[in-house]
Amino acid sequence: MKIQLASSYGFCFGVKRAIEIAEEHKGSVTYGPLIHNKDEINRLKVGFDIGLAENLNDIQTDDAVVIRTHGIPKNELEVLNTQDHKVIDATCPYVTTPQNIVEKMSDDGYSIVIFGDASHPEIKGVVSYAKYQDDAFIVLEPEELDDLPLRGKVAVVSQTTKKPEDFAKIVAALMLTRKEIRVFNTICNATFENQDAAAELAKDADVMVVIGGKHSSNTKQLHSICQRDCANSYLIENETELDASWFDGKTFCGISAGASTPDWIVQNVIDSIQEMKQ
Amino acid sequence: MKIQLASSYGFCFGVKRAIEIAEEHKGSVTYGPLIHNKDEINRLKVGFDIGLAENLNDIQTDDAVVIRTHGIPKNELEVLNTQDHKVIDATCPYVTTPQNIVEKMSDDGYSIVIFGDASHPEIKGVVSYAKYQDDAFIVLEPEELDDLPLRGKVAVVSQTTKKPEDFAKIVAALMLTRKEIRVFNTICNATFENQDAAAELAKDADVMVVIGGKHSSNTKQLHSICQRDCANSYLIENETELDASWFDGKTFCGISAGASTPDWIVQNVIDSIQEMKQ
């Protein structure tokens, strides 16, 4: 049986980069989990002595602190710097961009609109860079714009993981009532690249295995995309969940993985499938 | 019978202003017709000795030249200034705005996209203000954007008379492929104000009279909007076309007028209806 990986799968550029940065700083602590995958966090702990601090207060005086891909609010960064920690910034460059845009545009007199989830760490960080916090607004739906005390000049950015079509709806609503809007398309394609590659592969494969957290919306979406074109699509967290009967009579197995699935788990799955078919 | 004018009708702010400017400059010539209404152009000729030059070459050395609301291309303005004409600028301020935006944004390194009709005098003027003519593009449909060699930074303006919903489609298409777009909503509400006011009045009136050119798309649209709510809606060019039978048994006559219809024609129509009903 042919086994083929999707042309894009698993960790995005920013997460790969953050893990490499952490590995280069043995003994550091990450402020918040570097990735939503316990096995990978455990690997970093065992192999590189990387600790985890869920709160600012949990960070010890002599800790070197890794900032994760989502970034953190500006005032928290200032606290860390004041406390003389060694700060290792692994904020994804695709997140630094909207942080910088919000800071500059707010300073230039634009009202700020951020399309995203107010509770998401990335957005908490991005909005914190507005110079005028009472002139920066986070919205998820166009209707939320109606009651905002926006100026005639508005700058708008998006959470990196949002859908472009939904961002376009926010922009369409804004542009009809404002004299000038500056639209910065800060959406990152990584999520969609994995989805497009999985869909492409599912057309040819007669069995698809998607690897990732059962509760990860990202992984579940990959799975449902594969199911559209390949009825025999399975979602597993690791190789222990494989069932040899899935591959009976099959000739082409496609593999994809969610954005929080490390490569070594993907490789374990591929090895196990190959053993089953020997 | 009650006769009521729509709360907004006829000339827009820019045209009213241009006619006042022309009246203040007796003996001048307008470069292009000031308005698409022969009766009004004749009134200006007879009452104020305002001439009409259709082409640059038709303008005599000693003519004072009125620039109409649409504006003119920058190079033509330079020619007029070089020839030492007295130039009287009646360009609508709502048109000067996109001219200035295009000039500044082009100078600041943005590709320029103009949503409008390439053959419309307003757009010929607006596009001429781009510093880099090979980096300024006029489009009517989102699909036309696909093949344009646009930079990552794009500034976009609209012809003043376009529909906001259609402009939004251009913006939506642009924002999905560009890093930054600056959207300047340069649409003027005047057309829509006349339409909204006519629709409002047509709900209450049992007969509607719309005054304007039979070939004016603006006037025809007003007429069809009125017909939606008032079956007895009539389109006339002036009072000679009125028919007394239209008002038999009617109690409330609403009046609207296209954007090229001068107030004095509207008043003639009202006077004639009142005479018919005496």
Boltz contact constraints between the chains, C-beta under 6 A:
constraints:
  - contact:
      token1: [A, 164]
      token2: [B, 176]
      max_distance: 6.0
  - contact:
      token1: [A, 168]
      token2: [B, 172]
      max_distance: 6.0
  - contact:
      token1: [A, 171]
      token2: [B, 175]
      max_distance: 6.0
  - contact:
      token1: [A, 172]
      token2: [B, 168]
      max_distance: 6.0
  - contact:
      token1: [A, 172]
      token2: [B, 172]
      max_distance: 6.0
  - contact:
      token1: [A, 175]
      token2: [B, 171]
      max_distance: 6.0
  - contact:
      token1: [A, 175]
      token2: [B, 183]
      max_distance: 6.0
  - contact:
      token1: [A, 175]
      token2: [B, 185]
      max_distance: 6.0
  - contact:
      token1: [A, 176]
      token2: [B, 164]
      max_distance: 6.0
  - contact:
      token1: [A, 180]
      token2: [B, 184]
      max_distance: 6.0
  - contact:
      token1: [A, 181]
      token2: [B, 183]
      max_distance: 6.0
  - contact:
      token1: [A, 182]
      token2: [B, 182]
      max_distance: 6.0
  - contact:
      token1: [A, 183]
      token2: [B, 175]
      max_distance: 6.0
  - contact:
      token1: [A, 183]
      token2: [B, 181]
      max_distance: 6.0
  - contact:
      token1: [A, 184]
      token2: [B, 180]
      max_distance: 6.0
  - contact:
      token1: [A, 185]
      token2: [B, 175]
      max_distance: 6.0
